[in-house]
Amino acid sequence: MLTGACRTLFNCGKSMEEDCPPKKQMAKENSLKIEFKSHPHPRNLHQHDGAESPRSCSLDMLLQRLRAIDAQDDKLTNIMDVVGEFGTFQRRLVALNFIPNFLASFFMFADIFLFTPQKPYCNTSWILAVDSNLTEAEQMNLTLPRAPNGSFLTCLMYVPVEWDLHSIIQFGLNHTDSCQNGWIYPEMKRRSLINEFDLVCGGEPNKEIVHTMFLAGLLTGAFFFGFITDKLGRYPTILLSLLELMIFGFGTAFVSSFNQYIFFRFCVSQAVVGYAISSSALLTEWLMGMYRAYAFILGHCFFAMGVVFLTGLSYSLPHWRLLFLLGGTPIFPLICYIWILPESPRWLIMKGKLEEAKQVLCYAAGVNKKTIPLSLLDKLQLPGKKVASASILDFYSNKDLRKLTLVMCSIWFAVGCNYYMLGLKIKELGVDIYLTQVIPGMMEVPARLCCIFLIEQLKRRRTLIVTLFQGAIMCFLSLTLPSELKSLVVLITLLGEFNLAASITMFYIYTSELFPTVLRATGLGLVSLVWAAGGISSLTLVSQNIAILAIILCCLSALVALFYCSSMPETQDQPLPDTLEHIAPHTSFSRSISEELSNEDMLSDDVTEEAAKNTILNARLTSIDHDGLSSPSLQSKEETVDKEED
């Protein structure tokens, strides 16, 4: 009986396909929905002592497919289904993202290990002209003044005299002056920027300025690369950012002054954020469903592993230039990305490059050993000029986009502010510089992997809320607890970084899925700009040594972000928006019917799964009839069901 009911449902769907004209599409959809609900539920026929059958995993997947297929009329999604959700082409694309992410973290955090403190002494080699056989200890003893505790003064020396060695030893030197011929570092174990450019005795670098310049590079890079990614494409922008990283990242090993080093670091930060934005847009538009989230999570895990690699390499190498030479060498094989990296088909279609989009899709299908039916390719159409045209001014003029951007900026500011505050806090506690990097780096890998479980259970938005809330709580405790409880504060700080690392990964996934294709990269650039602004705010407050302001900023920004985030839509199992019109909230038959199917009363017994399959098939046939086209693959499915009916 139940099998017959499902077949009746399918036949009703077929008859409606044949009889209903496109103008009666909504009536046909409602009829299909009513017909599905009119059959008695299997639970009423197979209910034994109140026991209920468990939810079928395959049914859950079918329901997700129905939502993804029918939430909006996305013809490209149907073609991507044929290409394959995660075939060889997609796996290769994800793997190509690993090495740049690994190197990005290496270049991003290299500053931390290049300013190791050194004890300088004035270079007094002038006395060697009097007696060249003097040891270094004898030279320092004769030419450097001592402090009251008996140690040598680091920034003063005795004024040179034209005496012989016997007179110097007998009468001693009395007149002191600042260092005239540079400095020596007798206790030096490794070569750093400090002793390379003599950044001592009044020439010490302001580390806050160094970090601020790096964040300024993130600010300008986020805006610039976000803009050109949407204008020129994902593929050329990725190549441009990798070229900049190659020139200024690897080239840092050859700078001849500290000012050059600052400029190179500024450009490196631009390249890092540029690659992050353009690659995020490319992965978002090529991957589907949970595979998109998995790709982001794995890429960010490689980012964390790059920090661990940087820590080990900097500990083992004696010279800072070797650090950039050896660590930056793996970037040169990335030149091959010119030939193997694809462009986004969604971006190509939005820019009116329909034939190029078809070529890219056919190439991807060929790599996956699939064939795209010509009928599906013919369904691709260019968007109208009004639909596809978008500019940065739309972030102000478009109400829905403006609201979305402001909410995302508030969340990103809170994440950046709290994350940088925790990093600065752990440095203040005097923990070993290598431990402060290797332990958080190792913890961030499981933190991001935990996102897989959280996404499956809570979906995108709730996972972001949970991780941000926990990270904000840990940041508040870290800033309020007394420094005497050093071990407890360090533990809480690490837990806060654990949660905020997961928040950063979730935010990239969530934001990439919210912004439309025409302005996706620009939107990512704007929110990344605000993230850098949050980091600069943290640095400013810490430098002022006003703890209460830091607490207020972190807590207030987190509360605002959590409040607005709770009102944002869920993006999991929803199609990507391509134009500004897709941002506006809307309802559709497909969403309502998928909600009906996901109702608790529709989730038991094997026959319900068969009914869901038939319903999904009818939904596909309905979409094809609406477009006046048909797919051979769907026709074969229809013939198979007809044979089963006979």
C-alpha positions, 0 to 999 in steps of 0.5 A: 500500500505504501509503495503504491502511495509513493508511486501515486505521488510520483505519477501525480507529479508527472501528470502535473508536469505534462498538463500544467502550463508554466503560468500555473507553476505555483498551483502545481507546486501546491498540488504536489505538496498537498498530494504528498501530505494527503497519504497516511504517514507510515508511523500510523501503520507501523507503530508497535508499542510506541517504538519509533524508527530512528532517523535515516541518515540517507534521508537527512542527506536527501532533505539537504539536497532538496533544500540546496536544489530548490531554495532558489532557481540556481541552474549552476548548482545543477551543473555542479551536481553533475560535475561532482560535489567533491571529485578529483578536481575539487580535492586538487583545488583544496590541496592547492590551498594548503601550501600558501596558507602554511607559508602565510602564517610563516611570514605573518608571525616571523616578527615575533622571533626577530627582536630577541633582546641583546646586551650591547657594549660600545665598540672600543677596538681603538685600544687594539692599536695600542696592543693587538694582543689584548683579549676581549675581556681585557679590552672591555675592562680597560675601556668600558665604565662600570655600574655601581653593581660592578657590571659594564655600562652598555651605552657608555665608553671611555674617551679614546686617548693617545697613551701607551698601554702601561699608562692606561693601566696605571692611571686609568681612563676617566672621561666617558662618552656615548658609543662612537664606533658602534656596538659589540655583542659578546653574549650574542648566541644568534643574529637578530634584527637588534644586532644586525642594525644596532637597534640599541642605546636610543635606537630601539624599535618601538614594537607597537609601531612595527605591529601597527605597520603590519596591521596597516598593511592588512588594512590597505591590502584588505581593501585593495585586494578585495576590490580587485578580486571582484573586478579582475577575478579570483585567479589573477588576484591569487597570482598577484598576491602570491607574487607579492608574497614571493618578492617581499616575503622571500626578499626580506632576507636581503634588506639592508636597513631597518626601514626597508624591513618595515616596508617589506613587512608592510607589503607582506601583510598586504599579500597575506590578506590578499591571498586569504580573501581571493582564495576564500572566494574561489573555494566558496564558489567551487565547493558545495555544502559541507565540503566547503566548510571542510576545505576552510577548516583544513586550510586554517589547520595548515595555517596553524601548523605553519606557526609551529613550523616557524617556531621550530625553524627560528629556534634552530637557525642562528641567523634571521636571514636564514629564517627567511631564506629557508622558510620562504623557499617553498613559495617558488614552486607556487609559480605552477599555479599559473597553469593549474589554478582555475577561475570561478565559474560563478564570477565568470557568469556574473561578469558576462563571460559565459563561454569561459564559464562553460569551458571551466565547468567542462574541464572540471567535469573532465578531471572528475571523469563526468560529462555535462549534458548539453541541455544543462549547459544551454540553461546557463544564461547571462544575468541582466546588466542591472543584476550583474552590475555592482560597485562598492557604493552598494555597501552604502546604498543597498539597505540589505547589504549595508545591514549585513556588512555592519553586522559582520563588521561588528562581529569581526571587530570583536574577534580581532580585538579579543584575539589580539588582546589575548596575544598581548596578555600572554606576552606581558606574563613573561612566558617564553617566546617560543612556548607562547607560539608553539602551544597556541599553534598546536592547540589551534589545530584541534580547535578548528577540527572541532568546528566540524563536529559543531557545524554538523550539530549547530550549523554555521551561525550557532557555532560562531555564536558559541565560540565567540561567546566562550572566547569573550568570556575567557578574554574577560577573565584573563584581563580581570584576574590578578597577575599573581595567578600566573598559571591560571591566567596563562591557562585561561588565555590559551583557552580563549585563543582556542575558542577565538581561533575556531571563531575566525575559521567559522567567520570566514565560512559564514561571511563567504556564504552571506555576501553575493558573488558580485561583491563577495571579495569586497565584502570580505575585504571590508570585514578584514579591514575592521578586524585589523582595526580591532587589532590596532585598537587593542595595541593602542589600549595596551600601550596606554596601560589602562586596564579598564579601557581594554576590559570595556572594549573587549566586553562591549564589542563582544556583546554587540557582536553576539546580539547582532549575530543572533539575528543573522540567517543560517547559511548551511544547506542554502545556495550561494547568493549571486546578486544583490537581489538574493540578499533580501529575505524571501520565501519560496515553495521549495523552502516550505516543502523542505521544512515539511519534509524535515518535520518530525512526523516525516522522518521515520520508516524506509518508505518515507525515504522513497517518498522523499526521493520521488518528491526530489525528482518531481521538484527537479522535473518541475524546475526543468519544465519551468525552463522549457528544457529537459535533462537526459539524466532526469529522463532516465530516472523517470523511465526507471521509476516507470519500469518499477511501477509496471 
